[in-house]
């Protein structure tokens, strides 16, 4: 049955290709050594055949090229898969073929990453900015990171907040929005440029309360990035609520005996960044009534000594630098 299906696919591919000089040429490459380097997707994007024919051709071609019983090289299938994003963006064909490739076991994690990169390209000649945003945000969700989305946002943030603010908010406030360093930078751009910046500031606050800056690993961001981002925007009132929430959260960690490691993680980030708003943070700790001698961790107490020294002399006195070097040599918060 599998051989019969493969024969039917091959026959239908030949029939479809016969209607176009470009498709005939592409099929010959795919049944040989693959798309030549430098050819790119142009023969497919500009094939002299209807969109319906090109779309069906691509769906069948990826199946023939990816057939497990076929002895052709892996790069034949990969080369075709990498050409599909431009077909989708520029001509609006190949989406089903692309889905087949992404679900295939023939592609490595790096291969899929290259496809995501190609799918995150800037808008095509006939694609609106809002349509491009929907496409690239969809890639970010599937890829699980905001790297390419952030690059797109940097280039188009002013236009996006004007032309499609609802699409921007729907994605960036979605629970599936990737929590990583690039995702944080996206929120910052939205806060800086959007007229309705409060909802993006609240999303950043949500991350703080969810503990997204408290530990390492996927779904978390280093606390150093949190404090660096806040101190660079200390004079921007749009970030005031976020800074206050970060300080309150840090005090809560210090007050929680079961959160010693998380508190130590934050303190190391503060000292590494030489946090410029350390005076505000020390004030928040003092107002909470927490005393350093209440902490059971000698390491935390030493880290706090360095933070207190920094708050008294933000320029970084020799005393602070000496204390900071000692504190950062100690492992963790215990």
BANUDREN-392476 format. One record per residue (C-alpha): z, x, y; residue in three letters. Coordinates in nm, 2 decimals, always signed. Layout:
# residues N
<r Z="Z" X="X" Y="Y" r="ALA"/>
...
***
This chain:
# residues 334
<r Z="+0.00" X="+0.00" Y="+0.00" r="UNK"/>
<r Z="+0.09" X="+0.28" Y="+0.24" r="UNK"/>
<r Z="-0.25" X="+0.45" Y="+0.17" r="UNK"/>
<r Z="-0.43" X="+0.12" Y="+0.23" r="UNK"/>
<r Z="-0.25" X="+0.07" Y="+0.56" r="UNK"/>
<r Z="-0.33" X="+0.42" Y="+0.67" r="UNK"/>
<r Z="-0.70" X="+0.37" Y="+0.58" r="UNK"/>
<r Z="-0.70" X="+0.05" Y="+0.78" r="UNK"/>
<r Z="-0.54" X="+0.23" Y="+1.08" r="UNK"/>
<r Z="-0.80" X="+0.51" Y="+1.06" r="UNK"/>
<r Z="-1.09" X="+0.27" Y="+1.04" r="UNK"/>
<r Z="-0.96" X="+0.06" Y="+1.33" r="UNK"/>
<r Z="-0.91" X="+0.38" Y="+1.54" r="UNK"/>
<r Z="-1.26" X="+0.49" Y="+1.47" r="UNK"/>
<r Z="-1.39" X="+0.15" Y="+1.58" r="UNK"/>
<r Z="-1.19" X="+0.15" Y="+1.90" r="UNK"/>
<r Z="-1.29" X="+0.51" Y="+1.98" r="UNK"/>
<r Z="-1.66" X="+0.43" Y="+1.93" r="UNK"/>
<r Z="-1.65" X="+0.22" Y="+2.25" r="UNK"/>
<r Z="-1.56" X="+0.51" Y="+2.47" r="UNK"/>
<r Z="-1.68" X="+0.87" Y="+2.51" r="UNK"/>
<r Z="-1.33" X="+0.98" Y="+2.61" r="UNK"/>
<r Z="-1.16" X="+0.81" Y="+2.33" r="UNK"/>
<r Z="-1.40" X="+0.95" Y="+2.08" r="UNK"/>
<r Z="-1.33" X="+1.30" Y="+2.21" r="UNK"/>
<r Z="-0.95" X="+1.24" Y="+2.20" r="UNK"/>
<r Z="-0.96" X="+1.11" Y="+1.84" r="UNK"/>
<r Z="-1.15" X="+1.42" Y="+1.74" r="UNK"/>
<r Z="-0.88" X="+1.64" Y="+1.89" r="UNK"/>
<r Z="-0.60" X="+1.44" Y="+1.73" r="UNK"/>
<r Z="-0.77" X="+1.47" Y="+1.39" r="UNK"/>
<r Z="-0.81" X="+1.84" Y="+1.44" r="UNK"/>
<r Z="-0.56" X="+2.07" Y="+1.61" r="UNK"/>
<r Z="-0.44" X="+1.83" Y="+1.88" r="UNK"/>
<r Z="-0.49" X="+1.79" Y="+2.25" r="UNK"/>
<r Z="-0.60" X="+2.12" Y="+2.40" r="UNK"/>
<r Z="-0.36" X="+2.29" Y="+2.64" r="UNK"/>
<r Z="-0.42" X="+2.19" Y="+2.99" r="UNK"/>
<r Z="-0.62" X="+1.88" Y="+2.91" r="UNK"/>
<r Z="-0.33" X="+1.65" Y="+2.99" r="UNK"/>
<r Z="-0.35" X="+1.28" Y="+2.98" r="UNK"/>
<r Z="-0.67" X="+1.24" Y="+3.19" r="UNK"/>
<r Z="-0.90" X="+1.15" Y="+2.91" r="UNK"/>
<r Z="-0.67" X="+0.87" Y="+2.81" r="UNK"/>
<r Z="-0.58" X="+0.76" Y="+3.17" r="UNK"/>
<r Z="-0.94" X="+0.75" Y="+3.27" r="UNK"/>
<r Z="-1.10" X="+0.64" Y="+2.95" r="UNK"/>
<r Z="-1.41" X="+0.42" Y="+3.00" r="UNK"/>
<r Z="-1.26" X="+0.14" Y="+2.79" r="UNK"/>
<r Z="-1.06" X="-0.17" Y="+2.87" r="UNK"/>
<r Z="-0.68" X="-0.15" Y="+2.91" r="UNK"/>
<r Z="-0.64" X="-0.36" Y="+2.59" r="UNK"/>
<r Z="-0.85" X="-0.12" Y="+2.39" r="UNK"/>
<r Z="-0.67" X="+0.19" Y="+2.52" r="UNK"/>
<r Z="-0.34" X="+0.03" Y="+2.46" r="UNK"/>
<r Z="-0.42" X="-0.05" Y="+2.10" r="UNK"/>
<r Z="-0.58" X="+0.29" Y="+2.05" r="UNK"/>
<r Z="-0.26" X="+0.46" Y="+2.16" r="UNK"/>
<r Z="-0.04" X="+0.24" Y="+1.93" r="UNK"/>
<r Z="-0.25" X="+0.33" Y="+1.63" r="UNK"/>
<r Z="-0.30" X="+0.69" Y="+1.72" r="UNK"/>
<r Z="+0.07" X="+0.77" Y="+1.73" r="UNK"/>
<r Z="+0.11" X="+0.61" Y="+1.39" r="UNK"/>
<r Z="-0.17" X="+0.81" Y="+1.24" r="UNK"/>
<r Z="-0.05" X="+1.13" Y="+1.41" r="UNK"/>
<r Z="+0.31" X="+1.07" Y="+1.30" r="UNK"/>
<r Z="+0.24" X="+0.96" Y="+0.95" r="UNK"/>
<r Z="+0.48" X="+1.14" Y="+0.71" r="UNK"/>
<r Z="+0.22" X="+1.19" Y="+0.44" r="UNK"/>
<r Z="-0.02" X="+1.36" Y="+0.69" r="UNK"/>
<r Z="-0.03" X="+1.74" Y="+0.68" r="UNK"/>
<r Z="-0.13" X="+1.79" Y="+1.04" r="UNK"/>
<r Z="+0.09" X="+2.00" Y="+1.27" r="UNK"/>
<r Z="+0.39" X="+1.86" Y="+1.45" r="UNK"/>
<r Z="+0.25" X="+1.96" Y="+1.79" r="UNK"/>
<r Z="-0.04" X="+1.71" Y="+1.74" r="UNK"/>
<r Z="+0.21" X="+1.42" Y="+1.75" r="UNK"/>
<r Z="+0.42" X="+1.58" Y="+2.02" r="UNK"/>
<r Z="+0.12" X="+1.65" Y="+2.24" r="UNK"/>
<r Z="+0.02" X="+1.28" Y="+2.22" r="UNK"/>
<r Z="+0.37" X="+1.16" Y="+2.28" r="UNK"/>
<r Z="+0.40" X="+1.38" Y="+2.59" r="UNK"/>
<r Z="+0.08" X="+1.23" Y="+2.73" r="UNK"/>
<r Z="+0.20" X="+0.87" Y="+2.71" r="UNK"/>
<r Z="+0.42" X="+0.86" Y="+3.02" r="UNK"/>
<r Z="+0.13" X="+0.92" Y="+3.25" r="UNK"/>
<r Z="-0.06" X="+0.65" Y="+3.07" r="UNK"/>
<r Z="+0.23" X="+0.41" Y="+3.12" r="UNK"/>
<r Z="+0.28" X="+0.50" Y="+3.49" r="UNK"/>
<r Z="-0.09" X="+0.54" Y="+3.60" r="UNK"/>
<r Z="-0.26" X="+0.28" Y="+3.39" r="UNK"/>
<r Z="+0.01" X="+0.05" Y="+3.26" r="UNK"/>
<r Z="-0.08" X="+0.11" Y="+2.89" r="UNK"/>
<r Z="+0.09" X="+0.28" Y="+2.60" r="UNK"/>
<r Z="+0.44" X="+0.14" Y="+2.63" r="UNK"/>
<r Z="+0.45" X="+0.02" Y="+2.27" r="UNK"/>
<r Z="+0.32" X="+0.36" Y="+2.16" r="UNK"/>
<r Z="+0.59" X="+0.53" Y="+2.36" r="UNK"/>
<r Z="+0.86" X="+0.32" Y="+2.21" r="UNK"/>
<r Z="+0.73" X="+0.41" Y="+1.86" r="UNK"/>
<r Z="+0.75" X="+0.78" Y="+1.95" r="UNK"/>
<r Z="+1.10" X="+0.76" Y="+2.09" r="UNK"/>
<r Z="+1.22" X="+0.58" Y="+1.77" r="UNK"/>
<r Z="+1.04" X="+0.84" Y="+1.55" r="UNK"/>
<r Z="+1.23" X="+1.10" Y="+1.35" r="UNK"/>
<r Z="+0.94" X="+1.34" Y="+1.42" r="UNK"/>
<r Z="+1.08" X="+1.43" Y="+1.76" r="UNK"/>
<r Z="+1.37" X="+1.66" Y="+1.83" r="UNK"/>
<r Z="+1.63" X="+1.60" Y="+2.10" r="UNK"/>
<r Z="+1.45" X="+1.85" Y="+2.32" r="UNK"/>
<r Z="+1.12" X="+1.67" Y="+2.26" r="UNK"/>
<r Z="+1.26" X="+1.34" Y="+2.37" r="UNK"/>
<r Z="+1.41" X="+1.51" Y="+2.67" r="UNK"/>
<r Z="+1.06" X="+1.63" Y="+2.77" r="UNK"/>
<r Z="+0.93" X="+1.27" Y="+2.74" r="UNK"/>
<r Z="+1.21" X="+1.14" Y="+2.95" r="UNK"/>
<r Z="+1.13" X="+1.41" Y="+3.21" r="UNK"/>
<r Z="+0.76" X="+1.30" Y="+3.21" r="UNK"/>
<r Z="+0.87" X="+0.93" Y="+3.24" r="UNK"/>
<r Z="+1.07" X="+1.02" Y="+3.55" r="UNK"/>
<r Z="+0.78" X="+1.14" Y="+3.75" r="UNK"/>
<r Z="+0.73" X="+1.01" Y="+4.11" r="UNK"/>
<r Z="+0.55" X="+0.68" Y="+4.17" r="UNK"/>
<r Z="+0.19" X="+0.65" Y="+4.05" r="UNK"/>
<r Z="-0.10" X="+0.57" Y="+4.28" r="UNK"/>
<r Z="-0.07" X="+0.20" Y="+4.21" r="UNK"/>
<r Z="+0.30" X="+0.18" Y="+4.16" r="UNK"/>
<r Z="+0.55" X="+0.05" Y="+4.42" r="UNK"/>
<r Z="+0.86" X="+0.24" Y="+4.50" r="UNK"/>
<r Z="+1.08" X="-0.04" Y="+4.36" r="UNK"/>
<r Z="+0.88" X="-0.04" Y="+4.04" r="UNK"/>
<r Z="+0.92" X="+0.34" Y="+4.01" r="UNK"/>
<r Z="+1.30" X="+0.29" Y="+4.07" r="UNK"/>
<r Z="+1.32" X="+0.04" Y="+3.78" r="UNK"/>
<r Z="+1.12" X="+0.27" Y="+3.55" r="UNK"/>
<r Z="+1.33" X="+0.59" Y="+3.63" r="UNK"/>
<r Z="+1.66" X="+0.41" Y="+3.62" r="UNK"/>
<r Z="+1.57" X="+0.28" Y="+3.28" r="UNK"/>
<r Z="+1.50" X="+0.63" Y="+3.17" r="UNK"/>
<r Z="+1.84" X="+0.74" Y="+3.30" r="UNK"/>
<r Z="+2.02" X="+0.47" Y="+3.09" r="UNK"/>
<r Z="+1.83" X="+0.57" Y="+2.77" r="UNK"/>
<r Z="+1.87" X="+0.95" Y="+2.84" r="UNK"/>
<r Z="+2.24" X="+0.90" Y="+2.91" r="UNK"/>
<r Z="+2.23" X="+1.12" Y="+3.22" r="UNK"/>
<r Z="+2.13" X="+1.09" Y="+3.59" r="UNK"/>
<r Z="+1.95" X="+1.43" Y="+3.63" r="UNK"/>
<r Z="+1.60" X="+1.30" Y="+3.69" r="UNK"/>
<r Z="+1.72" X="+0.98" Y="+3.87" r="UNK"/>
<r Z="+1.92" X="+1.20" Y="+4.12" r="UNK"/>
<r Z="+1.60" X="+1.40" Y="+4.20" r="UNK"/>
<r Z="+1.41" X="+1.08" Y="+4.26" r="UNK"/>
<r Z="+1.70" X="+0.94" Y="+4.47" r="UNK"/>
<r Z="+1.72" X="+1.25" Y="+4.69" r="UNK"/>
<r Z="+1.35" X="+1.21" Y="+4.78" r="UNK"/>
<r Z="+1.35" X="+0.84" Y="+4.84" r="UNK"/>
<r Z="+1.71" X="+0.72" Y="+4.93" r="UNK"/>
<r Z="+1.62" X="+0.59" Y="+5.28" r="UNK"/>
<r Z="+1.33" X="+0.39" Y="+5.16" r="UNK"/>
<r Z="+1.52" X="+0.25" Y="+4.86" r="UNK"/>
<r Z="+1.81" X="+0.12" Y="+5.07" r="UNK"/>
<r Z="+1.55" X="-0.06" Y="+5.29" r="UNK"/>
<r Z="+1.30" X="-0.18" Y="+5.04" r="UNK"/>
<r Z="+1.50" X="-0.26" Y="+4.72" r="UNK"/>
<r Z="+1.87" X="-0.24" Y="+4.79" r="UNK"/>
<r Z="+1.94" X="-0.50" Y="+4.51" r="UNK"/>
<r Z="+1.77" X="-0.29" Y="+4.25" r="UNK"/>
<r Z="+1.96" X="+0.02" Y="+4.37" r="UNK"/>
<r Z="+2.29" X="-0.17" Y="+4.34" r="UNK"/>
<r Z="+2.21" X="-0.34" Y="+4.01" r="UNK"/>
<r Z="+2.16" X="+0.00" Y="+3.85" r="UNK"/>
<r Z="+2.42" X="+0.22" Y="+4.02" r="UNK"/>
<r Z="+2.70" X="-0.04" Y="+3.98" r="UNK"/>
<r Z="+2.60" X="-0.12" Y="+3.62" r="UNK"/>
<r Z="+2.87" X="-0.01" Y="+3.36" r="UNK"/>
<r Z="+2.59" X="+0.19" Y="+3.19" r="UNK"/>
<r Z="+2.52" X="+0.41" Y="+3.49" r="UNK"/>
<r Z="+2.57" X="+0.76" Y="+3.37" r="UNK"/>
<r Z="+2.90" X="+0.92" Y="+3.45" r="UNK"/>
<r Z="+2.81" X="+1.29" Y="+3.51" r="UNK"/>
<r Z="+2.78" X="+1.53" Y="+3.80" r="UNK"/>
<r Z="+2.44" X="+1.40" Y="+3.90" r="UNK"/>
<r Z="+2.57" X="+1.04" Y="+3.88" r="UNK"/>
<r Z="+2.85" X="+1.14" Y="+4.13" r="UNK"/>
<r Z="+2.59" X="+1.29" Y="+4.36" r="UNK"/>
<r Z="+2.39" X="+0.96" Y="+4.34" r="UNK"/>
<r Z="+2.70" X="+0.76" Y="+4.45" r="UNK"/>
<r Z="+2.75" X="+1.00" Y="+4.74" r="UNK"/>
<r Z="+2.39" X="+0.95" Y="+4.86" r="UNK"/>
<r Z="+2.43" X="+0.57" Y="+4.84" r="UNK"/>
<r Z="+2.76" X="+0.58" Y="+5.03" r="UNK"/>
<r Z="+2.60" X="+0.80" Y="+5.30" r="UNK"/>
<r Z="+2.28" X="+0.60" Y="+5.34" r="UNK"/>
<r Z="+2.35" X="+0.24" Y="+5.24" r="UNK"/>
<r Z="+2.45" X="-0.03" Y="+5.49" r="UNK"/>
<r Z="+2.67" X="-0.18" Y="+5.22" r="UNK"/>
<r Z="+2.84" X="+0.15" Y="+5.13" r="UNK"/>
<r Z="+3.17" X="-0.01" Y="+5.03" r="UNK"/>
<r Z="+3.06" X="-0.12" Y="+4.69" r="UNK"/>
<r Z="+2.95" X="+0.24" Y="+4.60" r="UNK"/>
<r Z="+3.27" X="+0.38" Y="+4.73" r="UNK"/>
<r Z="+3.45" X="+0.13" Y="+4.51" r="UNK"/>
<r Z="+3.25" X="+0.24" Y="+4.21" r="UNK"/>
<r Z="+3.36" X="+0.60" Y="+4.27" r="UNK"/>
<r Z="+3.72" X="+0.47" Y="+4.30" r="UNK"/>
<r Z="+3.68" X="+0.29" Y="+3.97" r="UNK"/>
<r Z="+3.58" X="+0.62" Y="+3.81" r="UNK"/>
<r Z="+3.89" X="+0.78" Y="+3.95" r="UNK"/>
<r Z="+4.11" X="+0.50" Y="+3.81" r="UNK"/>
<r Z="+3.93" X="+0.51" Y="+3.48" r="UNK"/>
<r Z="+4.03" X="+0.88" Y="+3.44" r="UNK"/>
<r Z="+3.67" X="+1.00" Y="+3.46" r="UNK"/>
<r Z="+3.79" X="+1.32" Y="+3.64" r="UNK"/>
<r Z="+4.09" X="+1.38" Y="+3.41" r="UNK"/>
<r Z="+3.93" X="+1.57" Y="+3.12" r="UNK"/>
<r Z="+3.63" X="+1.75" Y="+2.98" r="UNK"/>
<r Z="+3.33" X="+1.61" Y="+2.79" r="UNK"/>
<r Z="+3.06" X="+1.34" Y="+2.81" r="UNK"/>
<r Z="+3.15" X="+1.06" Y="+3.04" r="UNK"/>
<r Z="+3.37" X="+1.28" Y="+3.26" r="UNK"/>
<r Z="+3.32" X="+1.50" Y="+3.57" r="UNK"/>
<r Z="+3.52" X="+1.81" Y="+3.65" r="UNK"/>
<r Z="+3.79" X="+1.74" Y="+3.91" r="UNK"/>
<r Z="+3.67" X="+2.04" Y="+4.11" r="UNK"/>
<r Z="+3.35" X="+1.84" Y="+4.18" r="UNK"/>
<r Z="+3.57" X="+1.55" Y="+4.30" r="UNK"/>
<r Z="+3.77" X="+1.75" Y="+4.54" r="UNK"/>
<r Z="+3.47" X="+1.96" Y="+4.66" r="UNK"/>
<r Z="+3.28" X="+1.65" Y="+4.74" r="UNK"/>
<r Z="+3.57" X="+1.49" Y="+4.92" r="UNK"/>
<r Z="+3.66" X="+1.79" Y="+5.13" r="UNK"/>
<r Z="+3.29" X="+1.84" Y="+5.24" r="UNK"/>
<r Z="+3.31" X="+1.48" Y="+5.38" r="UNK"/>
<r Z="+3.66" X="+1.48" Y="+5.52" r="UNK"/>
<r Z="+3.55" X="+1.37" Y="+5.86" r="UNK"/>
<r Z="+3.32" X="+1.09" Y="+5.73" r="UNK"/>
<r Z="+3.52" X="+0.76" Y="+5.74" r="UNK"/>
<r Z="+3.30" X="+0.62" Y="+5.47" r="UNK"/>
<r Z="+3.48" X="+0.84" Y="+5.22" r="UNK"/>
<r Z="+3.83" X="+0.78" Y="+5.34" r="UNK"/>
<r Z="+3.92" X="+0.51" Y="+5.08" r="UNK"/>
<r Z="+3.79" X="+0.74" Y="+4.80" r="UNK"/>
<r Z="+4.00" X="+1.03" Y="+4.92" r="UNK"/>
<r Z="+4.31" X="+0.82" Y="+4.94" r="UNK"/>
<r Z="+4.25" X="+0.68" Y="+4.59" r="UNK"/>
<r Z="+4.20" X="+1.03" Y="+4.45" r="UNK"/>
<r Z="+4.53" X="+1.14" Y="+4.61" r="UNK"/>
<r Z="+4.72" X="+0.84" Y="+4.48" r="UNK"/>
<r Z="+4.58" X="+0.89" Y="+4.13" r="UNK"/>
<r Z="+4.68" X="+1.26" Y="+4.13" r="UNK"/>
<r Z="+5.04" X="+1.16" Y="+4.23" r="UNK"/>
<r Z="+5.04" X="+0.91" Y="+3.95" r="UNK"/>
<r Z="+4.94" X="+1.18" Y="+3.70" r="UNK"/>
<r Z="+5.23" X="+1.40" Y="+3.83" r="UNK"/>
<r Z="+5.47" X="+1.12" Y="+3.78" r="UNK"/>
<r Z="+5.36" X="+1.05" Y="+3.42" r="UNK"/>
<r Z="+5.53" X="+1.28" Y="+3.16" r="UNK"/>
<r Z="+5.25" X="+1.20" Y="+2.92" r="UNK"/>
<r Z="+4.98" X="+1.30" Y="+3.17" r="UNK"/>
<r Z="+5.08" X="+1.67" Y="+3.20" r="UNK"/>
<r Z="+4.75" X="+1.80" Y="+3.08" r="UNK"/>
<r Z="+4.55" X="+1.58" Y="+3.31" r="UNK"/>
<r Z="+4.77" X="+1.67" Y="+3.61" r="UNK"/>
<r Z="+4.72" X="+2.04" Y="+3.53" r="UNK"/>
<r Z="+4.35" X="+1.98" Y="+3.50" r="UNK"/>
<r Z="+4.34" X="+1.84" Y="+3.85" r="UNK"/>
<r Z="+4.56" X="+2.11" Y="+4.00" r="UNK"/>
<r Z="+4.33" X="+2.38" Y="+3.87" r="UNK"/>
<r Z="+4.04" X="+2.20" Y="+4.03" r="UNK"/>
<r Z="+4.23" X="+2.18" Y="+4.36" r="UNK"/>
<r Z="+4.31" X="+2.55" Y="+4.36" r="UNK"/>
<r Z="+3.97" X="+2.66" Y="+4.25" r="UNK"/>
<r Z="+3.81" X="+2.47" Y="+4.54" r="UNK"/>
<r Z="+4.09" X="+2.56" Y="+4.78" r="UNK"/>
<r Z="+4.10" X="+2.20" Y="+4.87" r="UNK"/>
<r Z="+4.08" X="+2.15" Y="+5.24" r="UNK"/>
<r Z="+4.27" X="+1.83" Y="+5.25" r="UNK"/>
<r Z="+4.57" X="+1.97" Y="+5.06" r="UNK"/>
<r Z="+4.80" X="+1.88" Y="+5.35" r="UNK"/>
<r Z="+4.72" X="+1.51" Y="+5.30" r="UNK"/>
<r Z="+4.78" X="+1.55" Y="+4.93" r="UNK"/>
<r Z="+5.12" X="+1.72" Y="+4.98" r="UNK"/>
<r Z="+5.21" X="+1.44" Y="+5.22" r="UNK"/>
<r Z="+5.12" X="+1.18" Y="+4.95" r="UNK"/>
<r Z="+5.34" X="+1.37" Y="+4.69" r="UNK"/>
<r Z="+5.63" X="+1.39" Y="+4.93" r="UNK"/>
<r Z="+5.61" X="+1.02" Y="+5.02" r="UNK"/>
<r Z="+5.62" X="+0.93" Y="+4.65" r="UNK"/>
<r Z="+5.96" X="+1.08" Y="+4.62" r="UNK"/>
<r Z="+5.86" X="+1.32" Y="+4.35" r="UNK"/>
<r Z="+6.03" X="+1.66" Y="+4.36" r="UNK"/>
<r Z="+5.89" X="+1.97" Y="+4.19" r="UNK"/>
<r Z="+6.22" X="+2.03" Y="+4.01" r="UNK"/>
<r Z="+6.16" X="+1.69" Y="+3.83" r="UNK"/>
<r Z="+5.86" X="+1.83" Y="+3.65" r="UNK"/>
<r Z="+5.93" X="+1.96" Y="+3.30" r="UNK"/>
<r Z="+5.63" X="+2.20" Y="+3.31" r="UNK"/>
<r Z="+5.68" X="+2.54" Y="+3.46" r="UNK"/>
<r Z="+5.30" X="+2.57" Y="+3.49" r="UNK"/>
<r Z="+5.27" X="+2.26" Y="+3.70" r="UNK"/>
<r Z="+5.55" X="+2.38" Y="+3.92" r="UNK"/>
<r Z="+5.37" X="+2.71" Y="+3.98" r="UNK"/>
<r Z="+5.05" X="+2.53" Y="+4.05" r="UNK"/>
<r Z="+5.22" X="+2.30" Y="+4.30" r="UNK"/>
<r Z="+5.38" X="+2.60" Y="+4.47" r="UNK"/>
<r Z="+5.03" X="+2.73" Y="+4.53" r="UNK"/>
<r Z="+4.91" X="+2.39" Y="+4.66" r="UNK"/>
<r Z="+5.21" X="+2.38" Y="+4.90" r="UNK"/>
<r Z="+5.12" X="+2.72" Y="+5.02" r="UNK"/>
<r Z="+4.76" X="+2.62" Y="+5.08" r="UNK"/>
<r Z="+4.87" X="+2.31" Y="+5.27" r="UNK"/>
<r Z="+5.06" X="+2.53" Y="+5.51" r="UNK"/>
<r Z="+4.77" X="+2.77" Y="+5.56" r="UNK"/>
<r Z="+4.43" X="+2.62" Y="+5.48" r="UNK"/>
<r Z="+4.26" X="+2.94" Y="+5.57" r="UNK"/>
<r Z="+4.40" X="+3.10" Y="+5.26" r="UNK"/>
<r Z="+4.68" X="+3.35" Y="+5.34" r="UNK"/>
<r Z="+4.74" X="+3.66" Y="+5.12" r="UNK"/>
<r Z="+5.05" X="+3.48" Y="+4.98" r="UNK"/>
<r Z="+4.85" X="+3.18" Y="+4.87" r="UNK"/>
<r Z="+4.57" X="+3.40" Y="+4.72" r="UNK"/>
<r Z="+4.83" X="+3.60" Y="+4.52" r="UNK"/>
<r Z="+5.00" X="+3.28" Y="+4.40" r="UNK"/>
<r Z="+4.66" X="+3.12" Y="+4.32" r="UNK"/>
<r Z="+4.55" X="+3.41" Y="+4.11" r="UNK"/>
<r Z="+4.87" X="+3.39" Y="+3.90" r="UNK"/>
<r Z="+4.84" X="+3.01" Y="+3.87" r="UNK"/>
<r Z="+4.48" X="+3.01" Y="+3.75" r="UNK"/>
<r Z="+4.55" X="+3.27" Y="+3.48" r="UNK"/>
<r Z="+4.79" X="+3.02" Y="+3.31" r="UNK"/>
<r Z="+4.63" X="+2.80" Y="+3.05" r="UNK"/>
<r Z="+4.64" X="+2.42" Y="+3.11" r="UNK"/>
<r Z="+4.93" X="+2.23" Y="+3.24" r="UNK"/>
<r Z="+5.20" X="+2.29" Y="+2.98" r="UNK"/>
***
